[in-house]
Amino acid sequence: MKVVSISPRALARTAVVAAALAVPSLAAFAQSAPFAGMAGVWSGQGNISLDDGSKERIRCKATYAVSGDGNGLNQSLLCASDSYKFELKSNVKANGNTLTGQWSETTRNVSGELQGTSSAGKFNVNVSAPGFDAKLTLTTTGNKQAVSISSDGQFKGVNITLNRS
């Protein structure tokens, strides 16, 4: 058997080349698995603007369960202020950067469909049901999320910042 000796310099070059080849693969995985890295419990606070023009501080807790391939998400978002509460549940599937699924708001017994897009940790989603439409934007950066919801319903808008527990 012949023993091959590799110099530290050659080993370092090999490691750099291997890392460079892996980066496109990781980027492709991240694009094809938009929910990867979101699993867990997130909590935080923000503000809600109600239809009467008042604004209140709101506290929220989100729980995300992500499928093994990173293309499926079950979400539960519970938020409460002094006078308003909502609980949003959704089941979302990603096909590339296209999102589709179902949602429900359990405190008001409303449910419908959702559709949207994802790109680099940002999700833009439209939710609809008979007589109700809303837009939801969620941006994830590491262990921080910014959530914005706007509608023409009992609330006009919600802005929340969440941190993973």
Secondary structure, 3 states (H helix, E strand, C coil): CCCCCCCHHHHHHHHHHHHHHHHHHHHHHHHHCCCCCCCEEEEEEEEEEECCCCEEEEEEEEEEEECCCCCEEEEEEEEECCCCEEEEEEEEEEECCEEEEEEEECCCCEEEEEEEEEECCEEEEEEEECCEEEEEEEEEECCEEEEEEEECCCEEEEEEEEEEC
